[in-house]
Amino acid sequence: MLTTLRKPRKKPVDGTLLTVMILLMMLGLLTLFSATYYKALETGNPWDQVVKQLFGAAVGAAAMAVTCRVPYAFWRRRKVVLSAVGISLVLLVLVAIPGIGTSVNGSRRWITLGPLSFQPGEMAKYAAVLFMAMTLTVRGKKIQKLFTGILPVLIVPGIMFLLILEQPNLSTAGTIIIVSVIMVLLAGAKWRHMAALGAGALAVGAYYAWSAEYRRERLLSFTDPFAKMSDEGYQLSQSLIAFGSGGLFGMGLGQGRQKYAYLPYPESDFIFAIVGEDFGLVGCLAVILLFAAFLWAGMRVALDCDDPFGCLLAAGITCMISVQAFINMGVVVGILPTTGLPLPFFSAGGTSLSITMAAVGIVLNVSRYGRRNLT
């Protein structure tokens, strides 16, 4: 049965969360222009990637206008949740099939439909959040039990993890598990149970990382990237050079040199390095603080909601975006192993941006029913 919600005020949407998201998007567009200008000159249109990103932002804004008006209790409906999970699982299976899934650099993560391409993993992330929010709400205090409470809840995220791992895409798969665990903890699970599961997960993760030579090389390369600069450490080495060149205040918008075919994929996974080179340490700190503000604002919305489902839904979406952002930045500065995870609101990808903005719209809707906004 859906929770009955009281009428919100005329200005219910959380302004802080919306403002921070807009600031992140504006800075992201500036950085994307800088990162892609040189390469886009080859096509004769230096605005090519920016225009695509703006189109994604326009679609995302339309989607967000809908999701921030649809009562969040809609997402609690069993049919909605099961449909989202079912479609995500089907797409994750389809992307692994040659001829349907598009392979890039040895990873089969994309499905291409005409001029558009998207990663099913992006949809799976938020489908997992929906599933976890609904299931944890239904289970209530049963979540304090390990075998009958926690483990059954983690089956669906676990299946998504394994399917995404086959692409391979460890970073996205890991993000789903990390956020699922955070949501279980927020729902009231016991720390000793989660510690036991964490120890088991670390053991399995260590075995997986060490079982293949390319994963082992990538894992070790971040400890001394310059020693492996001709191979696995090249991208991280160029990223660190970009940060060093940027110094305190940066070289100026568009003045960085690493995007001139030195740093691979400056518009996607390593776009934070362009922030460091163009805007320096000050710019990097500004981006980090904005993501921290996004996390704070989103969690404030979650904690301000009396309904357990709304609380978990807002917290899960906020954590999904924030965890992805901090993992990406950790990789780019060399404190985490190199993985292919985009930076939300910054990395090129109109479809990913649209989905992320639609998810933020759900959090904004939750904010309409918080204690501060109730009449």
Buried (B, 14 or more C-beta within 10 A) or exposed (E): EEBEBEEBEEEBBBEBBBBBBEBBBEBBBBBBBBBBBBBBEEEEEBEBBBEBBBEBBBBBBBBBEEBBEEBBBEBBEEEEBBEBBEBBBEBBBEBBEEEEBBEEEEBBBBBEEEEEBBBBBBBBBBBBBBBBBBBBBBBEEBBBBBEEBBEBBBEBBBBBBEBBBEBBBBBBBBBBBBBBBBBBBBBBBBEEBBEEBEEEBEEEEEEEBEEEEEBEEBBBBBEEBEEBBEEBBBBBBBBBBBBEBBEEEBBEBBEBBBBEEBBBBBBBBBBBBBBBBBBBBEBBEBBBEBBBBBBBBBBBBBEBBEBBBBBBBBBBBBBBBBBBBBBBBBBBBBEBBBBBBBBBBBBBBBBBBBBBBBBBBBBBBBBBBBEEBBE
